[in-house]
Amino acid sequence: MLWTPTKTKKYGVSVYNWNGDVRFGLPLEIGDTVQILEECQGWYRGFATKNRTIKGIFPGSYIHIKPCKVEGEVSFETVTPLEDPVVRETTLVLREWNGIWKNLYVDRETYKFQTVRKVMRDLVDWRRQLLTGTLTQDQMRELKLKITAKIDWGNR
């Protein structure tokens, strides 16, 4: 079994939880983004972008490969996703707000819970509209402004 450096598969998102229960396993949660360094027989070796210092292996079938741009030399390469910045920011905000939303439920703050829920559902719907690619440029610009305003409102 030889590990070979990846040529095109450099960036992906975990689509399943994986607890890393093998030697050198890298635990992943759904939604974790990973940079892939090497591959071998259906397995990848790399790191989660939330903690670049811990490298490990994980099953390739648990990763959805995303298009990206690679810059620099192999030992110091930078991988940047090619997603629209507003889509990427919306995704990150939804992940962050998910924890807040859960805490509001646990603390039984019903009004705030319902408000955050509605805003998150709007963001998910608007993100989906951006990803479908069926909007005109004017509609995309308006929707991006609406998303940005809603994120700013929520962060306040």
ChimeraX commands (.cxc) that place a marker at each C-alpha (Angstrom):
marker #1 position 0.00,0.00,0.00 radius 0.5
marker #1 position 1.63,3.21,-1.20 radius 0.5
marker #1 position 0.33,6.65,-0.45 radius 0.5
marker #1 position 0.42,8.90,-3.52 radius 0.5
marker #1 position 0.15,12.68,-3.46 radius 0.5
marker #1 position -3.19,13.90,-4.77 radius 0.5
marker #1 position -3.17,15.78,-8.04 radius 0.5
marker #1 position -6.75,17.05,-8.36 radius 0.5
marker #1 position -8.57,15.96,-5.17 radius 0.5
marker #1 position -7.28,18.58,-2.76 radius 0.5
marker #1 position -10.31,19.89,-0.89 radius 0.5
marker #1 position -13.51,18.29,0.38 radius 0.5
marker #1 position -16.32,18.31,2.90 radius 0.5
marker #1 position -17.21,15.48,5.27 radius 0.5
marker #1 position -20.68,14.16,4.50 radius 0.5
marker #1 position -20.77,11.73,7.46 radius 0.5
marker #1 position -19.48,11.70,11.03 radius 0.5
marker #1 position -16.42,9.50,11.46 radius 0.5
marker #1 position -14.79,8.93,14.85 radius 0.5
marker #1 position -11.38,7.98,13.47 radius 0.5
marker #1 position -11.32,4.58,15.16 radius 0.5
marker #1 position -8.31,3.25,13.21 radius 0.5
marker #1 position -4.61,3.83,13.73 radius 0.5
marker #1 position -3.79,7.42,12.69 radius 0.5
marker #1 position -7.51,8.10,12.10 radius 0.5
marker #1 position -8.66,11.70,11.86 radius 0.5
marker #1 position -12.09,12.16,13.51 radius 0.5
marker #1 position -14.51,14.18,11.35 radius 0.5
marker #1 position -17.96,15.63,11.86 radius 0.5
marker #1 position -20.47,16.34,9.12 radius 0.5
marker #1 position -19.54,19.61,7.44 radius 0.5
marker #1 position -15.85,19.57,8.40 radius 0.5
marker #1 position -13.72,20.78,5.51 radius 0.5
marker #1 position -10.54,18.85,4.81 radius 0.5
marker #1 position -7.43,19.40,2.78 radius 0.5
marker #1 position -6.32,16.15,1.18 radius 0.5
marker #1 position -2.60,15.49,0.90 radius 0.5
marker #1 position -2.40,11.85,-0.21 radius 0.5
marker #1 position -4.64,8.95,-1.22 radius 0.5
marker #1 position -4.41,5.16,-1.08 radius 0.5
marker #1 position -7.02,2.52,-1.92 radius 0.5
marker #1 position -10.11,4.54,-1.05 radius 0.5
marker #1 position -8.54,6.37,1.89 radius 0.5
marker #1 position -7.26,9.94,2.16 radius 0.5
marker #1 position -4.57,11.42,4.36 radius 0.5
marker #1 position -4.88,15.07,5.27 radius 0.5
marker #1 position -6.16,17.47,7.89 radius 0.5
marker #1 position -9.31,19.30,8.88 radius 0.5
marker #1 position -9.04,22.99,8.07 radius 0.5
marker #1 position -10.31,23.90,11.56 radius 0.5
marker #1 position -7.09,22.42,13.03 radius 0.5
marker #1 position -4.29,22.16,10.47 radius 0.5
marker #1 position -1.76,20.76,12.94 radius 0.5
marker #1 position -3.43,17.35,13.30 radius 0.5
marker #1 position -3.05,15.12,10.26 radius 0.5
marker #1 position -4.63,11.71,9.85 radius 0.5
marker #1 position -6.44,9.31,7.57 radius 0.5
marker #1 position -10.14,9.07,6.75 radius 0.5
marker #1 position -12.31,7.13,4.30 radius 0.5
marker #1 position -12.63,8.67,0.86 radius 0.5
marker #1 position -16.30,7.65,0.68 radius 0.5
marker #1 position -17.03,10.05,3.57 radius 0.5
marker #1 position -15.74,13.07,1.63 radius 0.5
marker #1 position -17.44,15.13,-1.06 radius 0.5
marker #1 position -14.72,16.65,-3.25 radius 0.5
marker #1 position -15.16,20.38,-3.94 radius 0.5
marker #1 position -13.52,22.40,-6.71 radius 0.5
marker #1 position -10.62,24.51,-5.50 radius 0.5
marker #1 position -7.65,26.58,-6.57 radius 0.5
marker #1 position -4.17,25.38,-5.55 radius 0.5
marker #1 position -1.29,27.85,-5.19 radius 0.5
marker #1 position 2.32,27.44,-4.13 radius 0.5
marker #1 position 4.70,24.51,-3.92 radius 0.5
marker #1 position 3.61,21.04,-2.78 radius 0.5
marker #1 position 5.10,21.44,0.69 radius 0.5
marker #1 position 3.58,24.92,1.19 radius 0.5
marker #1 position 0.52,24.88,-1.04 radius 0.5
marker #1 position -2.58,26.89,-0.32 radius 0.5
marker #1 position -5.95,25.43,-1.25 radius 0.5
marker #1 position -8.82,27.87,-1.73 radius 0.5
marker #1 position -12.40,26.75,-2.44 radius 0.5
marker #1 position -13.92,28.11,-5.65 radius 0.5
marker #1 position -17.37,28.68,-4.12 radius 0.5
marker #1 position -18.94,32.09,-4.20 radius 0.5
marker #1 position -17.75,34.03,-1.10 radius 0.5
marker #1 position -21.33,34.82,-0.02 radius 0.5
marker #1 position -22.29,31.13,-0.24 radius 0.5
marker #1 position -19.21,30.17,1.78 radius 0.5
marker #1 position -19.86,32.86,4.41 radius 0.5
marker #1 position -23.51,31.82,4.69 radius 0.5
marker #1 position -22.43,28.21,5.24 radius 0.5
marker #1 position -20.01,29.24,7.99 radius 0.5
marker #1 position -22.61,31.47,9.65 radius 0.5
marker #1 position -25.20,28.69,9.64 radius 0.5
marker #1 position -22.71,26.33,11.29 radius 0.5
marker #1 position -21.89,28.92,13.95 radius 0.5
marker #1 position -25.50,29.86,14.60 radius 0.5
marker #1 position -26.49,26.21,14.89 radius 0.5
marker #1 position -24.73,26.00,18.27 radius 0.5
marker #1 position -26.39,29.21,19.44 radius 0.5
marker #1 position -29.78,27.90,18.29 radius 0.5
marker #1 position -29.31,24.66,20.24 radius 0.5
marker #1 position -28.41,26.60,23.38 radius 0.5
marker #1 position -31.53,28.74,23.04 radius 0.5
marker #1 position -33.60,25.56,22.89 radius 0.5
marker #1 position -31.89,24.09,25.96 radius 0.5
marker #1 position -32.29,27.36,27.87 radius 0.5
marker #1 position -35.99,27.44,26.85 radius 0.5
marker #1 position -35.77,30.93,25.36 radius 0.5
marker #1 position -38.72,30.31,23.05 radius 0.5
marker #1 position -38.98,33.72,21.38 radius 0.5
marker #1 position -35.26,33.96,20.54 radius 0.5
marker #1 position -35.26,30.29,19.49 radius 0.5
marker #1 position -38.11,30.88,17.00 radius 0.5
marker #1 position -36.51,34.08,15.69 radius 0.5
marker #1 position -33.13,32.45,15.06 radius 0.5
marker #1 position -34.89,29.45,13.52 radius 0.5
marker #1 position -36.73,31.66,11.03 radius 0.5
marker #1 position -33.59,33.57,10.08 radius 0.5
marker #1 position -31.61,30.34,9.63 radius 0.5
marker #1 position -34.35,28.87,7.44 radius 0.5
marker #1 position -34.33,32.02,5.31 radius 0.5
marker #1 position -30.54,31.83,4.94 radius 0.5
marker #1 position -30.69,28.15,3.96 radius 0.5
marker #1 position -33.34,28.92,1.34 radius 0.5
marker #1 position -31.45,31.91,-0.07 radius 0.5
marker #1 position -28.19,29.94,-0.13 radius 0.5
marker #1 position -29.97,27.21,-2.10 radius 0.5
marker #1 position -31.22,29.81,-4.59 radius 0.5
marker #1 position -27.67,31.10,-5.10 radius 0.5
marker #1 position -26.35,27.58,-5.66 radius 0.5
marker #1 position -28.99,26.66,-8.26 radius 0.5
marker #1 position -27.59,29.25,-10.68 radius 0.5
marker #1 position -31.04,30.09,-12.11 radius 0.5
marker #1 position -31.09,33.74,-11.05 radius 0.5
marker #1 position -30.22,36.71,-13.24 radius 0.5
marker #1 position -27.21,38.82,-12.25 radius 0.5
marker #1 position -29.48,41.53,-10.84 radius 0.5
marker #1 position -31.41,38.95,-8.79 radius 0.5
marker #1 position -28.12,37.46,-7.55 radius 0.5
marker #1 position -26.84,40.89,-6.50 radius 0.5
marker #1 position -30.08,41.69,-4.66 radius 0.5
marker #1 position -30.13,38.30,-2.95 radius 0.5
marker #1 position -26.49,38.63,-1.87 radius 0.5
marker #1 position -27.25,42.05,-0.37 radius 0.5
marker #1 position -30.26,40.60,1.46 radius 0.5
marker #1 position -28.15,37.72,2.79 radius 0.5
marker #1 position -25.38,40.05,3.93 radius 0.5
marker #1 position -27.85,42.35,5.68 radius 0.5
marker #1 position -29.51,39.39,7.45 radius 0.5
marker #1 position -26.13,38.01,8.60 radius 0.5
marker #1 position -25.13,41.44,9.91 radius 0.5
marker #1 position -28.49,41.72,11.72 radius 0.5
marker #1 position -28.04,38.27,13.27 radius 0.5
marker #1 position -24.48,38.90,14.39 radius 0.5
marker #1 position -25.57,42.08,16.17 radius 0.5
marker link #1:1,2 radius 0.2
marker link #1:2,3 radius 0.2
marker link #1:3,4 radius 0.2
marker link #1:4,5 radius 0.2
marker link #1:5,6 radius 0.2
marker link #1:6,7 radius 0.2
marker link #1:7,8 radius 0.2
marker link #1:8,9 radius 0.2
marker link #1:9,10 radius 0.2
marker link #1:10,11 radius 0.2
marker link #1:11,12 radius 0.2
marker link #1:12,13 radius 0.2
marker link #1:13,14 radius 0.2
marker link #1:14,15 radius 0.2
marker link #1:15,16 radius 0.2
marker link #1:16,17 radius 0.2
marker link #1:17,18 radius 0.2
marker link #1:18,19 radius 0.2
marker link #1:19,20 radius 0.2
marker link #1:20,21 radius 0.2
marker link #1:21,22 radius 0.2
marker link #1:22,23 radius 0.2
marker link #1:23,24 radius 0.2
marker link #1:24,25 radius 0.2
marker link #1:25,26 radius 0.2
marker link #1:26,27 radius 0.2
marker link #1:27,28 radius 0.2
marker link #1:28,29 radius 0.2
marker link #1:29,30 radius 0.2
marker link #1:30,31 radius 0.2
marker link #1:31,32 radius 0.2
marker link #1:32,33 radius 0.2
marker link #1:33,34 radius 0.2
marker link #1:34,35 radius 0.2
marker link #1:35,36 radius 0.2
marker link #1:36,37 radius 0.2
marker link #1:37,38 radius 0.2
marker link #1:38,39 radius 0.2
marker link #1:39,40 radius 0.2
marker link #1:40,41 radius 0.2
marker link #1:41,42 radius 0.2
marker link #1:42,43 radius 0.2
marker link #1:43,44 radius 0.2
marker link #1:44,45 radius 0.2
marker link #1:45,46 radius 0.2
marker link #1:46,47 radius 0.2
marker link #1:47,48 radius 0.2
marker link #1:48,49 radius 0.2
marker link #1:49,50 radius 0.2
marker link #1:50,51 radius 0.2
marker link #1:51,52 radius 0.2
marker link #1:52,53 radius 0.2
marker link #1:53,54 radius 0.2
marker link #1:54,55 radius 0.2
marker link #1:55,56 radius 0.2
marker link #1:56,57 radius 0.2
marker link #1:57,58 radius 0.2
marker link #1:58,59 radius 0.2
marker link #1:59,60 radius 0.2
marker link #1:60,61 radius 0.2
marker link #1:61,62 radius 0.2
marker link #1:62,63 radius 0.2
marker link #1:63,64 radius 0.2
marker link #1:64,65 radius 0.2
marker link #1:65,66 radius 0.2
marker link #1:66,67 radius 0.2
marker link #1:67,68 radius 0.2
marker link #1:68,69 radius 0.2
marker link #1:69,70 radius 0.2
marker link #1:70,71 radius 0.2
marker link #1:71,72 radius 0.2
marker link #1:72,73 radius 0.2
marker link #1:73,74 radius 0.2
marker link #1:74,75 radius 0.2
marker link #1:75,76 radius 0.2
marker link #1:76,77 radius 0.2
marker link #1:77,78 radius 0.2
marker link #1:78,79 radius 0.2
marker link #1:79,80 radius 0.2
marker link #1:80,81 radius 0.2
marker link #1:81,82 radius 0.2
marker link #1:82,83 radius 0.2
marker link #1:83,84 radius 0.2
marker link #1:84,85 radius 0.2
marker link #1:85,86 radius 0.2
marker link #1:86,87 radius 0.2
marker link #1:87,88 radius 0.2
marker link #1:88,89 radius 0.2
marker link #1:89,90 radius 0.2
marker link #1:90,91 radius 0.2
marker link #1:91,92 radius 0.2
marker link #1:92,93 radius 0.2
marker link #1:93,94 radius 0.2
marker link #1:94,95 radius 0.2
marker link #1:95,96 radius 0.2
marker link #1:96,97 radius 0.2
marker link #1:97,98 radius 0.2
marker link #1:98,99 radius 0.2
marker link #1:99,100 radius 0.2
marker link #1:100,101 radius 0.2
marker link #1:101,102 radius 0.2
marker link #1:102,103 radius 0.2
marker link #1:103,104 radius 0.2
marker link #1:104,105 radius 0.2
marker link #1:105,106 radius 0.2
marker link #1:106,107 radius 0.2
marker link #1:107,108 radius 0.2
marker link #1:108,109 radius 0.2
marker link #1:109,110 radius 0.2
marker link #1:110,111 radius 0.2
marker link #1:111,112 radius 0.2
marker link #1:112,113 radius 0.2
marker link #1:113,114 radius 0.2
marker link #1:114,115 radius 0.2
marker link #1:115,116 radius 0.2
marker link #1:116,117 radius 0.2
marker link #1:117,118 radius 0.2
marker link #1:118,119 radius 0.2
marker link #1:119,120 radius 0.2
marker link #1:120,121 radius 0.2
marker link #1:121,122 radius 0.2
marker link #1:122,123 radius 0.2
marker link #1:123,124 radius 0.2
marker link #1:124,125 radius 0.2
marker link #1:125,126 radius 0.2
marker link #1:126,127 radius 0.2
marker link #1:127,128 radius 0.2
marker link #1:128,129 radius 0.2
marker link #1:129,130 radius 0.2
marker link #1:130,131 radius 0.2
marker link #1:131,132 radius 0.2
marker link #1:132,133 radius 0.2
marker link #1:133,134 radius 0.2
marker link #1:134,135 radius 0.2
marker link #1:135,136 radius 0.2
marker link #1:136,137 radius 0.2
marker link #1:137,138 radius 0.2
marker link #1:138,139 radius 0.2
marker link #1:139,140 radius 0.2
marker link #1:140,141 radius 0.2
marker link #1:141,142 radius 0.2
marker link #1:142,143 radius 0.2
marker link #1:143,144 radius 0.2
marker link #1:144,145 radius 0.2
marker link #1:145,146 radius 0.2
marker link #1:146,147 radius 0.2
marker link #1:147,148 radius 0.2
marker link #1:148,149 radius 0.2
marker link #1:149,150 radius 0.2
marker link #1:150,151 radius 0.2
marker link #1:151,152 radius 0.2
marker link #1:152,153 radius 0.2
marker link #1:153,154 radius 0.2
marker link #1:154,155 radius 0.2
marker link #1:155,156 radius 0.2
view
